[in-house]
Structures are given as structure tokens and as C-alpha cells.
Amino acid sequence: MYLSLRAEVEDALAAALTALDLPTADLGIERPPEDVDAAVASSVAFRLANEVGAPPPKVAADVAAEIDPAGYDYLGRVDTQGPYLNFYPTDRYLAETVERGQSDEYGRLPDRDTSVVVEHTSANPTGPVHVGRARNPIVGDAVARVLDFAGYDVDTHYYVNDAGRQVAVFTWAYETFDEDDLPAPERAKADYELVRYYRKGNEFLEDGDPQEVEEAEAEIEAIMQGLEDDDEEVYERVERVVDQVLSGMTETLDRLPAAFDEFVKESRFMRDGSTDDVVERLKALDEAVYEEDAWQLDLSEFGLEKNLVFLRSDGTTLYTTRDVAHHEWKFANYDRAVTVIGEDHQLTFEQLRRTLELLDHDTDQLDQVFYSWVNLPGGEGMSTREGTGIDLDDLLDEAIDRARAEVEDRLDDRIRDDDLDDEDVERIAEQVGTGAVRYDIVSKQPTKAITFEFERALDFEAQSAPYVQYVHARACGILDEAAGEGLEAADSIDPALLDTDAERDLLRTIARFPAVVEEAAEELEPHRVATYTRTFAEQFNAFYRECPVLSADDEATRRARLALVAAARETVGNALGLLGVAAPDSM
């Protein structure tokens, strides 16, 4: 509804400015402050003041005088507050907000007929996912969810690095060391079991007998060369290791949850000849130079001092070379390509972008979301190779354990009369604990470093996942109790029945949800949805405190408020779903 109202405001403003013979390029549409009851505002008078030669309040008044709301469905009236124009909705707008808000698809935008591939996580298959990189699957999955809800045709991909030195080292170590030489695995899970070989191999390469290390390096080099030469036997050896580790990593990601439509292997673009084709075309560029026994691209014209090495002297390619072929494949199959990637890869990604431009690709269809690492109190370092840091599995286990304790502590204080058994408590603990991790991480701007703290993330009284989840559970409780009493929400309402400030504030917040989806998708910023849910929770709690639902004075008001609760439940449930956070029916 908000999008429809905003469109009418834009039309009304454009018509008024045209009538005043003023430019319409920038209408200054914005959301009014919280203390202003209007649904939409405009600061256009600021921009036009110099052109008109009058102070902004006078310009705003002149523009408002040209607008006749009578010709619009959702635009009720317009007034000014100093230099701002404020636009207010009609009763029809409010009534349709409640009606449409009760749909389980509320907030979903129309199909855009645009395909998008979202690549995220893509962690090297060398061991368990650690906390430092947890932001990638959490943010990446939320970006994909938001884009899908905003009407895009979305595929999510995990790009598997199965052709670099690390997997060659891993393969060699797996084939070299015996189980008896290794410590016990931390978990009975494939990634934990196999990472022991990887760590043992790196220890050996760093501290082993020089002659034996030299022989090992020759074997590792042979694996890398075998991959370049499309040696089927070498591929099978590598895949045996990679696929096992990846299966374990996927189990962890499923817990978040973060699902993928396809695992795209790097070796694919070596085996189908794409990488060789890229190399030949790069060599033909004017920017190609052969220096220090390697083919490189001089990217100084783009302000990049570091050359891109795309072919070593031994004829082996590099990760970025293969990623160029990977992105050409993306461009051929999708309208847009979004990559969620760590900020430590910004230079590499810029080299990739410029290389694609030199190969005559339009990189406007390429977007990236950079993120900073997640830290824990104490600032532990993170290294799969050395076995330091905290694994994501450990973080999730701890979050669920703490959530379980919190839920059990609150059992005696619950207002809702639905007995929870042990299975219910465990389910809620998992929803709340995992939700707390996801929400706390996705609610921050990705480029800002964060330190995850359990006390903040699991605070039921603060602006956290449990705080928002409780709103959904409370709405479910009200509706369930009403159903038990034979009461149903009204299909359509008289907006006059919802006339308190708390009701109108909640209505306006519900109406704005589709616009939040649109903004989050356009900017690739799912944290906007998290910010919205916090405001939503505050508005709903104010409504709950001030507006009795089941004990309202008359049936018409009860049914109208039940309809508002039903719309609130669907809205907050869908918003949490965009963040990948469960919406519990009971807490």
C-alpha cells in the first residue's frame, strides 16, 4: 500500500510542479520523522527555493496549493510544516492495508522478469566454517531472500575452490598421513575429520625435514599440474577430498539455514576450456605484459598499482583467471550477478572487474557486498590452517544452550495457557538461539566490524531477535485465544474503529513494509529489514499495552483489532523470514 500511496504522491507533486512551470527531476520524496503523522513527505521546496527566488516555506505552500487530493485513491490530504510537504493517507489506504496485510505473501513485490545469481560463502573446502566468516552465509542468504521477495528470479551459488594450491596440499596430506598420526576429531563430522589431515600437512611443510618437504612439494605441484592438464585420475583424487569436506560444511550451513541452488566448481571452467580461452584473450590485450616469469595485466590505467597475474611460468592459471571465466559464464546466464565477499578481497575483486571490462563486458550488471569479519570478545584469531579460532558449530551450540536456559527460566512467567513439553522447549531454543546469531550479525551494516556478544543477542527485553520473535508469538497467542472463543478477524474494516495513536502508528508501519523490501533489494542491504523489525516490535508492543483486543468494548472493535493483529503477525513473520530468522508461534 505504501508503494501505491508513494506513486500517487509522486504523480501529484509532478503535476503541481509542472503547473508552476518548475522542474520535476527530483521530487525530494522521503519518509517523515517519527513524530509526524504523515505517511510520505517531500523536501522539494529546498531544491527549488533558489530557482523560484522565494524562501522554502513559501515554495512548499505554493506547491501544496496546486495539489487536489480528490483525484487519488490513497492520497487524503497534504499540508506543510515549514519547508516540508506532508502527505496523509485516506481511510481506504488504511482499510486496504489491514486487508492485504493478512496475506501470508504480504510484502512480496511483483515479478520483475530479471534473473539474479547471488554467490556467497564460497569458503575454501579445507575445514569447518569458522565464526570469522559467518557473516558471509548469513548476509548472503538474506540478500538472496530479499531479492527473491522483491520479485527477482534468484539462484544462489557456492563457488567451490577445488583447483588451487590449498586443495592440492589437502589431497596430498590426505593420501600421505595415517589416521593413527592424527588427533581425535573435535566432532564426528566429515569436515572436522578431514581437516586434521590438512593441518598435519601444513605442519609438515613448515617444520619437516627439508629433503622430505621438497619431495612433498613436488607431489603437490604434480597435483596442480594434473588439474591444469585435465587429468581425470587427479580430478578424482581431489574431488574425493573436496566433496567430503564440503558435505560437512554444508551440514553446518544448513543449521543457519543457508541453502544453495548450485555448487559451482572452479575446475569446471578449466575442464571445459573456458580458462584457456580467457588466457588467450588476455594475452592479446595491449595491457598484457610478461614480467617476472609470468603473464600479467597492467591495470595502472584504472589506478591499480598491482598487476593481475593470470598465468604462471609453468603454464598454470590462478584463481582470478578462472574466476574471469566463471563470471563470463554468469553474464551469459543471468541478468545480474551479486557476490558477497570479504573486505580483504576488495583489491582482487576490483582487478576482476577491470579485467572483465577490458574483455568488453558491461560490469554494471556486477554488484558486490563487502563484509567485515565477525569477532568474539577477546578478539581470537581465526585460521583453519592452524586450527585456531571458534567454529560456527560451536557458536550455534552455545547460542542454543543459552536460549534453552532462558526459555526454561521464563516458563513460570508465561501468560499464554499452552503447556510446553520438552520437545517444544528444544524447538523454541533452536529457533531463538540460531535466530539470535543470524539477527545480531545481519542487523549491522556489513562493512562495519562487529563483536558478537551472547548477552546482547539473546536479550529478550532489548532490540534483539528474541525481542522481535516474541511479537510474532504474542500475535499468534492473541489469534489462537480469539479462535478458541469463536472470534474471527474482520475481512474488511472501518478505519474509524482504529483511531488511537497506537493503532494508527502500527497501521502505518505495516503499510510501509513493501517499501522496506524494495529499498533493501535496491541497495542490497538486508540490515534495513532488521532495523524495520525493531521499529515494528516497538509499535506492536505499544499497541498491545494500550489497546485491548479480546476485551475491547464491542465486537466490531474486537474484530477490527484482531484484523490488525493478523496483519501484524504476517508482516513481522515475513520480515523475519527475509532475515532467515524463525518466527515462533509460541515462546
Secondary structure, DSSP 8 states (H G I E B T S, - for coil): -HHHHHHHHHHHHHHHHHHTT---S---EE---TT---SEEE-HHHHHHHHHTS-HHHHHHHHHHT--GGG-SSEEEEEEETTEEEEEE-HHHHHHHHHHHTSTTTT-------EEEEE-----SSS--BGGGTHHHHHHHHHHHHHHHTT-EEEEEEEE--SSHHHHHHHHHHHHS-GGGS---SSSSHHHHHHHHHHHHHHHHHHS-HHHHHHHHHHHHHHHHHHHTT-HHHHHHHHHHHHHHHHHHHHHHHHTT---SEEEETTHHHHTSHHHHHHHHHHTSTTEEEETTEEEE--GGGT--S-EEEEETTS-B-HHHHHHHHHHHHHHH-SEEEEEEEGGGHHHHHHHHHHHHHTT--GGGEEEEEE--EE-TT----BTTTTBS-BHHHHHHHHHHHHHHHHHHHGGG--S-----HHHHHHHHHHHHHHHHHHHHHTS-TTS-EE--HHHHT-TTSSSHHHHHHHHHHHHHHHHHHHHTT----SS--GGG--SHHHHHHHHHHHHHHHHHHHHHHHT-THHHHHHHHHHHHHHHHHHHHS-STT-SSHHHHHHHHHHHHHHHHHHHHHHHHTT----S--
